[in-house]
Amino acid sequence: MEKQTLLLEHNYRPAKNASENPPAIIMLHGFGSDENDLFSFASELPEKYVIISLKAPIRLEPYGNAWYNIYFDNSQGKFSDDEQAIASRELVSKCIDEVVNKYKVDGNNITLLGFSQGTILSFAIALSYPEKVKNVIGLSGYVNEEILKDGYAKNDFSQLKIYTSHGSADQVIPVQWARKTEPFLKKLNIACKYSEFPVGHGVAPQNFYELKNWLESQ
């Protein structure tokens, strides 16, 4: 479980009995968390994957990190810093290339696994650069169209598959926002499975089993 520096600090788990170019799962944590959070799932995920859990670049006080700032005292309610989000989209996109080179993983079999803010960013990366991402597992997030690359709708999404889920009692990101994801993706002809679970802003055990089965079926 070594920590090494790419463009971003990260946790790394090698694949077991790996072929020459194993598939990889790249994890993007939520706002105020860090690279150890989603990495706790690593032991439950298929051993054939290299797992990289990235640490977001923006340090929060007193602890935790973020991919972009959220200003909770904004007069319109929460306000996301979309410029920072786009910078993080580009940073992680470069990081994917680095992971492929450094860890000799299969560049055609990259899965992004995000939670909350990490999901919003994962969708932005996959829709902006579908040639770099095969699967997205998006937990408790939604598509923010403001941080997608200009002209994204013309991209070739034929290889991209998305699983996304949300808690029906989510008090942080309204489930109504998440319910727009599947129709939005289907308009782009992207294969998508959407599920809801009776939980708040978190991942229910049955949610985890479902995403794992979905991943194994890809």
C-alpha positions in Angstrom: 0.0 0.0 0.0 2.7 2.5 -1.0 2.2 6.2 -1.5 3.9 7.7 -4.5 3.8 10.9 -6.4 2.4 11.3 -9.8 0.9 14.7 -10.5 -1.2 13.8 -7.5 -0.4 11.9 -4.3 -2.2 8.6 -4.3 -2.6 5.2 -2.7 -1.7 2.2 -4.9 -2.7 -1.4 -4.9 -1.2 -3.7 -7.5 -3.2 -6.3 -9.4 -2.9 -9.9 -8.3 -1.6 -12.4 -10.8 -1.6 -9.5 -13.2 -1.3 -9.9 -17.0 1.1 -7.6 -18.6 -1.3 -4.7 -18.9 -4.0 -5.1 -16.2 -7.1 -2.9 -16.0 -7.1 -0.1 -13.5 -9.6 1.6 -11.2 -8.9 5.2 -10.4 -10.7 6.6 -7.4 -11.8 10.2 -6.9 -12.9 11.0 -3.3 -15.5 13.5 -2.2 -15.2 17.1 -0.9 -13.4 17.2 2.5 -12.1 13.7 2.3 -8.8 12.2 1.1 -7.2 9.3 -0.8 -7.8 6.9 2.1 -11.6 7.1 2.0 -12.6 5.2 -1.1 -9.4 3.1 -0.9 -11.0 1.3 2.0 -13.1 -0.4 -0.7 -10.0 -1.8 -2.4 -9.9 -5.1 -0.7 -13.5 -5.8 -1.8 -12.9 -5.1 -5.5 -11.7 -7.6 -8.1 -8.0 -8.5 -7.7 -7.3 -8.3 -11.4 -7.5 -4.5 -11.2 -4.7 -2.1 -10.3 -6.3 0.4 -7.9 -5.1 4.0 -7.6 -6.9 6.4 -5.2 -6.0 10.0 -5.9 -5.7 12.8 -3.4 -7.4 16.0 -4.5 -5.1 19.1 -4.9 -7.0 21.7 -2.8 -6.2 21.5 0.9 -9.1 22.3 3.3 -8.9 23.5 6.9 -8.8 21.9 9.4 -8.5 18.7 7.4 -9.4 17.0 4.1 -9.1 17.9 0.4 -11.3 19.0 -2.5 -11.2 19.0 -6.3 -12.8 22.4 -6.2 -14.2 24.8 -3.6 -17.8 24.9 -2.6 -18.9 28.2 -1.0 -21.6 27.3 1.4 -22.2 31.0 2.4 -23.1 32.0 -1.1 -26.4 34.0 -1.2 -27.8 31.6 -3.8 -27.1 28.6 -1.7 -24.1 26.4 -2.4 -21.8 27.8 -5.2 -19.2 25.5 -6.9 -16.0 27.0 -8.3 -16.3 25.7 -11.9 -12.9 27.2 -12.9 -11.2 25.1 -10.2 -13.3 22.1 -11.3 -12.2 22.4 -14.9 -8.6 22.7 -13.7 -9.0 19.5 -11.7 -10.7 17.8 -14.8 -7.5 18.6 -16.8 -5.2 17.5 -14.0 -6.9 14.1 -13.5 -7.0 13.6 -17.3 -3.2 14.1 -17.4 -2.9 11.8 -14.3 -4.7 9.0 -16.2 -1.9 9.2 -18.8 0.7 9.0 -16.1 -1.0 6.0 -14.4 -1.0 4.2 -17.8 2.8 4.9 -18.3 4.0 4.4 -14.7 2.0 1.3 -13.7 1.8 -0.2 -17.2 -1.9 -0.6 -17.0 -4.3 -1.1 -20.0 -5.1 2.3 -21.3 -8.2 1.0 -22.9 -9.6 -0.4 -19.6 -9.7 2.5 -17.1 -12.6 2.7 -14.7 -13.2 5.9 -12.7 -14.9 5.4 -9.4 -16.1 8.6 -7.7 -18.1 9.7 -4.7 -20.0 13.0 -4.6 -17.6 15.7 -5.9 -15.4 12.9 -7.2 -18.4 11.6 -9.2 -19.2 15.0 -10.7 -15.5 15.2 -11.8 -15.5 11.6 -13.1 -18.5 12.4 -15.3 -16.8 15.6 -16.6 -13.6 13.7 -17.4 -15.4 10.8 -19.1 -17.7 13.0 -21.2 -14.8 15.4 -22.1 -12.2 12.6 -22.8 -14.1 9.3 -23.5 -11.1 7.9 -25.3 -9.4 7.7 -21.8 -12.2 6.1 -19.8 -14.0 2.8 -20.3 -16.3 2.7 -17.3 -17.5 5.2 -14.7 -18.9 4.2 -11.3 -20.5 7.4 -10.0 -21.8 7.4 -6.5 -23.9 10.2 -5.0 -23.2 12.7 -7.8 -24.6 14.3 -10.9 -23.6 15.8 -14.2 -22.5 19.5 -14.1 -22.7 20.6 -17.7 -20.8 23.8 -16.8 -17.5 21.8 -16.4 -17.7 19.7 -19.6 -15.3 20.5 -22.4 -16.7 22.6 -25.2 -18.0 20.4 -28.1 -18.1 17.3 -25.8 -21.4 16.2 -27.5 -19.5 15.4 -30.7 -17.3 12.9 -28.9 -17.4 9.1 -29.6 -19.0 7.5 -26.6 -19.5 4.1 -28.1 -17.0 2.4 -25.7 -18.2 4.2 -22.5 -20.3 2.5 -19.9 -21.7 4.2 -16.8 -23.1 3.0 -13.5 -24.5 5.6 -11.2 -26.4 5.5 -7.9 -27.9 7.8 -5.3 -29.5 7.8 -1.9 -33.2 8.7 -2.1 -32.7 10.5 1.3 -29.5 12.4 0.3 -29.4 15.6 2.3 -26.2 16.9 0.5 -27.0 16.4 -3.2 -30.7 16.3 -3.9 -31.8 13.0 -5.6 -33.7 15.1 -8.2 -30.3 16.2 -9.6 -29.1 12.6 -9.8 -32.3 11.5 -11.6 -31.4 13.7 -14.5 -28.2 11.8 -15.1 -29.6 8.7 -16.9 -31.8 10.6 -19.4 -28.9 13.1 -20.1 -26.5 10.2 -20.8 -29.0 8.2 -22.9 -29.5 11.3 -25.1 -25.8 11.0 -25.9 -26.3 7.2 -26.5 -24.2 6.3 -23.5 -25.0 2.9 -21.9 -26.1 3.8 -18.3 -27.5 2.0 -15.3 -29.0 4.1 -12.6 -30.1 2.9 -9.1 -31.5 4.5 -6.0 -31.1 3.2 -2.4 -33.0 4.3 0.7 -30.0 6.0 2.3 -28.6 9.5 2.8 -25.3 10.8 1.3 -23.4 7.5 1.4 -23.1 4.0 0.0 -25.4 1.2 1.2 -24.0 -2.3 1.4 -26.4 -3.5 -1.3 -25.3 -0.5 -3.5 -21.7 -1.8 -3.2 -22.6 -5.3 -4.2 -24.5 -4.0 -7.2 -21.7 -1.8 -8.4 -19.3 -4.7 -8.0 -21.5 -7.1 -10.0 -21.9 -4.4 -12.6 -18.1 -3.9 -12.9 -17.5 -7.7 -13.2 -20.1 -7.9 -16.0 -18.2 -5.2 -18.1 
